[in-house]
């Protein structure tokens, strides 16, 4: 299952001070990283190159950073995750070459002859129940009101839960989604504050229309996604995955955690639990995103 290091050429960079960094600087650094890798491999980067990113999950900057990285990649697919701290929401850290920091991101470019496929999967479908953000603090991803009513009260009423009993498990089981470009994406709630405001894992702003989502079978949705990847590659050797912490909480709540774990085991999934996932140009929540590598002989 393990892929030999000779099969890969890699370059990486750590970007510090995300909260005060200009996004143009990040795009420029990614473009320079791309040129460095091209110089090492001695030819233009084509289908055999992908990018990984690891971002401080409490930086409030994932959307902007992901977009900036995407602009610098020039069609190279991006996959990644936001670092967490076991739902404490205090400090998250990244490490690169012995340096440990917060408010930072690590970007890795990799080129390989081994076939790969970048993918994502979730298990929710939107309902007609709408929540319109009518008061928010976008800089800190806090919603104070939905539909001109206290955010926690309106959310709880929409999903049939008493506001005082809302927990991360409640938010994992009843996510909200936003429609972007004809497709729905989770905008997961992180926690409730004493005043009934709600912190989010993703960017939020006044006027955003969210839909309450209903779950579909997580095991079957994941199995179908992995089967599709296997068909595209002609077999899976291993998968580097990024699995949202709320997705894992929901799996435990629905008593399918062991089934999901078995799916990951048989498909040789290794990777990370995350506070959010990056997929191409998007920062997502409550998804399993990954890069699957094909069988070794398929590359020869």
Residue, then its C-alpha position, 0 to 999 in steps of 0.5 A: x500500500x505504501x507509495x515509494x518516495x521516489x514516485x513523488x517530487x514535492x515542495x512546500x511553504x508555511x505562510x504565517x500571519x494569515x489574519x494580516x496577510x494580503x491574499x495577493x501575497x499568498x497567491x504570489x507565493x503559491x505561483x512561486x512554489x509552482x515554478x520551483x516544482x516545475x524547475x525540479x521536475x524539468x517539465x511543465x506541470x500537468x495532470x500529475x500534480x496536486x496540492x495539499x493545504x493545512x490551515x489553522x482552523x480558528x483563523x477565520x480565514x479559510x475561505x480567503x486563503x483557499x481562494x488565494x491558493x486556488x488562484x495561484x495553482x492554475x488548474x492544479x487540484x487542491x485538497x486540504x483541511x483545517x486544524x482543530x483542537x478537539x472541540x475546545x475552540x481555544x488554539x490550533x497549531x501547525x508544524x512544519x520543519x520543526x516550526x510550530x505556529x498558529x494563524x498560519x497555513x502549510x501549502x504542499x505541491x506534489x507531482x507524481x506518475x501514480x494516478x490519483x483522483x480528488x473527491x468529496x462526499x457528504x450525506x445531507x439534502x436541503x429542505x424547504x426550511x429557510x434561515x435568513x441571516x439578519x444580524x451577524x459579525x462576519x469577522x468572527x463568523x457569528x450569527x446573532x439573528x435568523x429571520x430577525x429572531x435570536x439565532x439559537x432560538x430560531x435554529x432550535x425551533x426549525x429543527x425541533x430542539x430546546x435552545x438550552x440543550x443545543x450542543x455540537x452534536x445537535x449541530x452535527x445532526x442538523x446542519x444548515x446548507x447554502x446554495x452556491x453555483x447550483x450546488x449545496x454546501x454545508x455551513x456548519x455551526x460550531x457552538x452556541x454562546x450565552x446570548x444565543x448567538x451562534x459561531x460558524x465554522x465557515x464564513x457568514x454574513x447578513x443576507x445569506x440564506x441557509x436551508x436546514x438539511x436532512x441526513x441521508x444514509x452516511x454509510x451508503x453515501x460514503x460507500x457509493x463515493x468510494x465505489x465511484x473513485x475506485x471505478x475511475x482509478x481502476x482500483x484504490x491503493x490508498x486514500x489521504x482523507x480529511x474527515x470533518x469532526x462534526x461528521x464523526x460526531x454525527x456518525x457516532x450519534x447515528x451509531x454508524x461510526x464502526x461501519x464508516x471506520x470499516x469502509x475507511x479500513x478496507x479502502x486504506x484511508x489515512x488522514x486527519x480529523x478537521x474543523x473544515x475541509x478545502x476542496x479545489x476553490x471551496x472551504x467546506x464543512x461536514x464533508x469527507x474530502x480526499x485524494x485517492x491513489x490508484x494501484x501501483x501497476x496502473x502507473x507503469 
